[in-house]
């Protein structure tokens, strides 16, 4: 009797987890296994996929300087985007966390509003703002500041601008959660010991908010590195990112083996970054921002 109860208790967690495990298996693990298998196939001249175990795709991806340069450019754009989001996003997050207004919930709702609009529509809105017939050029022409429209689109700067527009709410939410969890008595204690407002912020608030800042930076960097819509809409031919190569290989060229190898390279790189972050900081802070 006791042995049967013990076995039932051991099985209970697995029974409860089984729906989640099955879902993860079908939606994540099995598709990933297909991608790994595809990466070792070959695309023939006739357009058919040749099954087998070939390293040609991996040799091309890892040895061709074209892919290496695009990868470095992707990491550079993601880094710039993350740094800008960190500096720009900290201020509104600090304001929302420390405001004495009764409408803090309203401010958080306003922060969530961008998620209600399609990411593609938000990205394309910059065309109406920065285009040759957009709002900024129209205003400058009307004011007589310029004689002809400025070319402000389809460069790396507009790609970074579009990514900041897309990712800034993620940074603000993570920093806000971290700041909101700081005991206000700590700042008051620092001020009672002789610190002014800036010194209390530098010595108390900023170090304690670092986990949220790090979590937001990780999210921004990973999402920026894996996007292809923003450079496709706002970038030029020289502003392609690594995800654009995956899109081009799979959707345009129908070269699934090469696209699979490219996607696995990007996945391995970003996965290593997530593992390092988890090793030293953990993922609890990221989970809090979505609660």
N, C-alpha and C positions, 0 to 999 in steps of 0.2 A: 504493500500500500504506500509506504513512505517512498520507496524507489520510484513508483509510478508518478507520485506527486512531484518528486525532484526532476524527473524527465520532462514532465509537463511544464514546469517552471523554466527549464532550460530552453524548451522549444518556443515558449511564449514570445520572447523578444523577436525571434526570427519570423514567427507568424505575423506579428504586428508590422515588422519591417518588410515583409514580402511584397506588398503592393508597390512600395517605393523602389525596392531592389529590381522588381520586374520592369517598372517604368524606366529606371536608369539603364537597365540592360538593353531594352529595346530601342530607346531614344538616344542613348549615348555610346554605350560600349560596342554594340553590334555595328552601328554606322562607322565608328572609328576603326573597327577591324576591317570593314570593307575598304576604307580609305587606305589603310596600311597595305592591304593586298593589292589594290589598284596601283599603288606607287611602284610596284615591282613589275607591272605589265609594260607592254610596249605599244605605242601607236604606230601602225604600219602606214605605208604610203597610200594604201587603198582606203584608209580611214577606219579600218577595223582595229580592235584591240587584240593584241597577241598575248595570250595568257602565258604565264611562266614566272621564272624568278630572274629578272634582269636588273642590273644596277645602272643602266644607261641614264635613266631619269635623275637618279641621285648624283651621278657623276656630272651631269650637265648643270644641275642646280648648284652643286657645291664648288664647281670649278669655273663656271662662267662668271667673269667679272661683272657682267650686266646685272645678274641677280644679286650679287654682293653689293653693288652700288645702290640698287633700289632698296635693299634691306637697310643699309646704313642711312639712306635718305628717310626711310620710314621711321627709324628710331630717332632720327634728328627731329623730324616734324612732331613726333609724339612727345619728345622731351620738351621742346619749346611750348607745345600746347599745355603740357602738365605744369610747367613753371608759371605760365601766365594764369592758368586756372587757380593755382595755389595763391598767388599774390592778389588776384582780383577777387577770388571767392572768399578769402578770409574775412574781408571787411564786412560784407553783408551777413555772413554767418555770425560774426561777433556782435553785430547790431541786433540781430534777431534773438540771439541767446541772452543778451543783457538788457534788452529793451524793457522798460517799465510800462509799456503800452498794454492795454487789455486785449489788443487785437493780435497777439502773437500767433494765434491759430490762423487768423486771416493772412498774416505774412507768410506762414508756411504753406497755406493754400495757394497763394500767388506764386510761391516758389515751385509748386508742383504743376502749375498751369502749362508750362512748355511740354510736359509729358503727354498732355491731352491732344497735342497737335502732331501730325505726322512729321517724323524726322526729315523726310524728303522735302516736304513743303517748307519746313523751316529753313532748310539749306537753300532751296531755290529762291526764297524770299530775298536773299542777298543779291541776286541778279537784278531785282527791281530797285535795290538800294545803290549798288555799286556799278551797274551797267552804264554804257554810254548814254542811254536815255533814262537812266535811273534817277532816284530822288536827289542824290548828292550832286551829280553833274547838272541836273536841272536847276538846282538852287544856285550853284556857282555860276552857271551861264546867265541866270536871271539877275544875279547881283553884279554881273560884269567882271567878275574876278578872273575868269578864263574865257578864251575866244573859241576853243574847241573842246569837246568832251575828253576827259582823261580816261586812259585805259587802266582801270583799277582791278579788273577781273582776270581770272585765268593765270594766276601765278601762285607761288608758294605762300605768300602772305595771306591771300584770300582763303587758301586751304586751311591755314592755321586759325584764321578768324572764324571760319565756319565750324571748325572742330571745337574752338573755345565756346562758341555759341551753343553747341550741342552738349558739351561735357560739363559746363560750369555748374549746372544744378547738382550734379553728382558730387562735385567738390564741396559745394556749400552745405549740402545735407550732411556729409560725413563730418565736416568741421563743426557744424552746428551741434550734432549729437555729442561730440567730444566736449565742446565748450559748455553745453547745457548740463553736463554731468559733473562739472567742477564745482566744488563747494565754495560758495561766495564768501564764506567766513575765512578762507585761506587768503584771499585778496585783502580783506579787511585787516587780517592779522599782520600781513606784510606792511600795510600802510601804517598800522599802529606802531610798528617797529622802526619807522622812519623812512620807508620807501615812498616815493611819489607815485603817481598813477602809472607813468611809463615804466618805472623800475618794477612795480608790482606786476605789470603785464609781462615784462621781459623775464622776470625771475620765477613767476608762479604760473600765470595763465598760459603763456606760450609753450613752456615745456610740457604742461599737462594736456595741452591740446594737440601735441605732436602725433599721438596715435590716430586721431581723426584726420589730420593732415596727411599722414602717411597712407591711410586707407583710401582717401580721396585721390591721392597721387597715383596709387596703384590702379584704381579703377580708370582714371583718366588715361593713363599711359597704355593700359591694355586695350581699352576701347578705341583709342586713337590709332594704335598700331594695327588693329584689325578692321578698320573701316575702309570702304572703297567708294561709298556714295559721295562723300564730300570732295575728294580729289577728282572724281568723275564729273561732278557738276561745276565746281569752282576752280579746278586746277587746269593747267595746260598740259601739253604732251610731255614736258619735262618734269611734271610734278606728280607722276604716278607713284603710288605706294604699293607695298608688297601684295596687299589684298587685291589690288587691281590686276596684278599678274595672274593670281588664282582665278579671278573672274574671267579674264581674257582667255586663259587656257581651257577652262571648263565650258564656259557659255559660248564663246565666240569660235574657238578652234575645236571644241568638242574633244579636247585632248585630256581625258580624265586621268590617265597615269601621270602625266607631267603636273597637272593641277593638284593631284593628291600629294605628290612629293613636295610641291611648293607649300601647300597648306600645312603639311607636317613639320616643315622647317620653321614656319612661323609659330605653330603651336608649341614646338619644343622650346623655342626661345622664350616665348611669353610664359609657358609653363614653368621654366626654370626660374623666371623672375617671381612668379607667384610662390613657388616653393621656398625661395630665399626669404620672401616677405613673411610667409607662414612660420618659417623656422625662428625668426627673431621677433615678430610682432603678433602673429596669430591673425585669424580671420574674424574674430569676434566683433571688432570695430566695424567692419564692413556689414556684417549681419545686422548690427544695431541700426544702421542708417535706413534699412528697408523695413523696419518694424513699425 
